[in-house]
Amino acid sequence: MRLHPMELTVLGGSGAWPVAGQGCSGYLVEHGGFRLLLDPGYGVLPELLRHTHPHAVDAVYVTHGHPDHCADLNPLLRARALTDPPAPPLPVHAPVGALDAVLALDRPGLLEPALDLREFAPGDTLRTGPLLASTFDLPHSRPNAGVRLEATGGASLAFTGDTGPSEQLTALARGVDLLLCEATHLREVPPEDAGELLSACHAGGLARRSGVGRLLLTHLWPGTDAREAVRLARENYRGPVDVAVPGMRARVG
């Protein structure tokens, strides 16, 4: 059987709000012709359109309901529902209730033909196309489901969403080819966010403990020095480290 690689394309990665030239969390995972969109946050759709058509997205996975991780689901659904002919319903996987606010932006019924909402509880295992998605209940101010994606042939990718420190993170990331890890802060997380967010130092330590093949830092606070984030992550992890920027492509496996 011919094995297909998994490929990640970064569509965004700014933490909290979009900045000039960069939207918030948004990542396109492709495997065997299947396209999965992870976390369509603020400003992700215009970058997605540089790479594919809205009708070509096969499924969406949302880690949690903060708008910097899901706001652009609204224009994506509009682009699928309001064209002629409309696209078929889009399978959207999200924790229960996470998308209530973004789906309420339009009048009732407008986007329903474009949406196949598949809610789950963090900790569930899902199948989306050819990808097996194991979800992990991670601590954040809203329910957050980190996800581990495993493809035909063994390629694997883990994405934390937004999270504080947790023993579950090691299980999420153990042995994956690529860890896409939230690193909102550089070294110290402010006390008010200490249980809900990570730093570049945390990300490096997680990558080392979990034995990952490559670390990609994301969700840096706007204005953060990306080179310093990489340097601090490398204090704890000796493998390849980069910061997610729009247009970056990574072969996984």
Secondary structure, 3 states (H helix, E strand, C coil): CCCCCEEEEECECECCCCECCEECCCEEEEECCEEEEECCCCCHHHHHCCCCCHHHCCEEECCCCCHHHHCCHHHHHHHHHCCCCCCCCEEEEEECCCCHHHHCCCCCCCCHHHEEEEEECCCCEEEECCEEEEEEEECCCCCEEEEEEECCCCCEEEECCCCCCCCHHHHHHCCCCEEEEECCECCCCCHHHCCCCCEHHHHHHHHHHHCCCCEEEECECCCCCHHHHHHHHHCCCCCCEEECCCCCEEEEC
